[in-house]
Amino acid sequence: MQNFFMRVMPFITFGIILVLLIVGIILLSYLLVFGALIGLALFGIAWLREKLFPSKNVSTEVKQGRTIDHDELK
């Protein structure tokens, strides 16, 4: 009887690992779907808020400065 269990044990272990892997993939897919839905809702809220209440601190000022290229440093 012990010899039978020693032969069957790798298959039982493989089955348990396979079930855990499938359950993990399903949970990950649910996490990705719920994350996408939450992100879409937050994006919609931000877009609607920007359309209804536009921000007034839009800067059109052009800043003057010096651009340093990496070739100038040699």
C-alpha positions as CSV (number, residue, x, y, z in Angstrom):
1,M,0.0,0.0,0.0
2,Q,2.9,2.4,0.8
3,N,4.4,1.7,-2.6
4,F,1.1,2.7,-4.3
5,F,1.1,6.0,-2.5
6,M,4.7,6.7,-3.4
7,R,3.9,6.2,-7.1
8,V,0.7,8.3,-7.0
9,M,2.1,11.2,-4.9
10,P,3.9,13.0,-7.9
11,F,0.6,13.0,-9.8
12,I,-1.4,14.3,-6.9
13,T,1.3,17.1,-6.3
14,F,1.2,17.9,-10.0
15,G,-2.6,18.1,-9.9
16,I,-2.6,20.4,-6.9
17,I,0.0,22.7,-8.5
18,L,-2.0,22.8,-11.7
19,V,-5.2,23.8,-9.9
20,L,-3.4,26.5,-7.9
21,L,-1.9,27.8,-11.2
22,I,-5.3,28.0,-12.9
23,V,-6.9,29.6,-9.8
24,G,-4.1,32.2,-9.7
25,I,-4.5,33.1,-13.4
26,I,-8.3,33.5,-12.8
27,L,-7.7,35.8,-9.8
28,L,-5.1,37.8,-11.8
29,S,-7.6,38.3,-14.6
30,Y,-10.3,39.5,-12.2
31,L,-7.8,41.9,-10.7
32,L,-6.9,43.3,-14.1
33,V,-10.6,43.7,-15.1
34,F,-11.5,45.4,-11.9
35,G,-8.4,47.6,-12.2
36,A,-9.3,48.6,-15.7
37,L,-12.9,49.4,-14.6
38,I,-11.7,51.6,-11.7
39,G,-9.2,53.3,-14.0
40,L,-11.9,54.0,-16.6
41,A,-14.2,55.4,-14.0
42,L,-11.5,57.7,-12.6
43,F,-10.6,58.8,-16.1
44,G,-14.3,59.5,-16.8
45,I,-14.7,61.5,-13.6
46,A,-11.6,63.6,-14.4
47,W,-12.6,64.2,-18.0
48,L,-16.1,65.2,-16.9
49,R,-14.8,67.5,-14.2
50,E,-12.4,69.1,-16.7
51,K,-15.3,69.7,-19.1
52,L,-17.7,71.1,-16.5
53,F,-15.1,73.1,-14.5
54,P,-12.2,74.0,-16.8
55,S,-9.0,75.0,-15.0
56,K,-8.1,78.7,-15.2
57,N,-4.4,78.4,-14.5
58,V,-3.4,77.4,-18.0
59,S,0.0,78.9,-18.7
60,T,0.8,80.3,-22.2
61,E,4.0,81.9,-21.1
62,V,7.0,81.0,-23.1
63,K,10.1,80.6,-21.0
64,Q,13.4,81.8,-22.4
65,G,16.4,79.9,-21.6
66,R,19.5,78.2,-22.9
67,T,19.5,74.7,-24.4
68,I,22.7,72.8,-23.7
69,D,23.5,70.0,-26.2
70,H,25.7,67.2,-25.1
71,D,28.1,68.0,-28.0
72,E,28.9,71.4,-26.4
73,L,30.2,69.8,-23.3
74,K,33.1,68.0,-25.1
